[in-house]
Amino acid sequence: MRLKEAERISIDEYSEWGEDWEKYWVPIYKAFATIVIDLAQIKTGYRVLDVGTGTGLAAFIAASRVGESGSVVGIDMAEGMLNIAMEKRKRLGIGNLSFRVMDACNLGSLSESFEVVISNFGIPIYRTGAFSEIHKVMEKGGRLSFNIWSSETNEAGETFRRVFEKYKVSHPSPALKNCREATSLLDKISEKYESHPPQMVSLLEDAGFCNIDVKRKIHEVIIPSPRQYVEMFLSGGIDKVEFLEMQPEVRDKFLEEVVAELEGLVSSEGLVVDWKILYFTGARVAGKTKEVI
């Protein structure tokens, strides 16, 4: 499978997540997006570009920071997600925010330039051309701030994946087979950067960024119950596709087993999940690159 086809399949999966993404993931991702925006040092009046905006989480926060004299543009290839973002913007009456269907690796149609570019897990790191395009649309002295997942795992995630693997269908439909192949290809490329931050630093330097800084943060997220944790992962993407291909009785057995195993990790607060995230910042100015710690 070629990279372009794999990306198309991934975008289609993500685009269909929609309302369930808002329900399960946005409340958790808000803390991560806030850190990205804090690191971006956004000021009143700034023009901000949010790459891979999804349903607009980071873009809405950024719009509140730049004020009426500033502006925010959120871009994404997932039209289903953008439709939700545009409906929210209209409902809230936010005039300094707009959304566009656009490829992060082809920003030539943007007529404006930006003091800040942000992304909350939205930059397609498996396509290295995105950073060169971002560099082109930034003002001199502009600042880039984004995050990616660390390859480090956690006990809850390992438990879910181990049990899930036992119940996956052995004879997948053509659609699921394609989803598996696409996910494997994109994950293999992304893992190179998620497991080795200096690789990402080199990528940013090659695109023209300087003063690069990397921060690794551990986020302790409390999920009310194991069942809700499982529902989060089954709410969209390839996990949902895998789950729906199981026979109903197999789904029931999987849910029973995985919830029972996760119950062993529950504290008095709920299911505590430690997510490790890498935060990167860089600038479009000359300067010394910081060493990755």
Secondary structure, 3 states (H helix, E strand, C coil): CCHHHHHHHHHHHHHCCHHHHHHHHHHHHHHHHHHHHHHHCCCCCCEEEEECCCCCHHHHHHHHHHCCCCEEEEEECCHHHHHHHHHHHHHHCCCCEEEEECCCCCCCCCCCCEEEEEEECCCCCCCCHHHHHHHHCEEEEEEEEEEEECCCCCHHHHHHHHHHHHHCCCCCCHHHHHHHHHHHHHHHHHHHHHCCHHHHHHHHHHCCCEEEEEEEEEEEEEECCHHHHHHHHHCCHHHHHHHHHCCHHHHHHHHHHHHHHHHCCECCCCEEEEEEEEEEEEECCCCCCCCCC
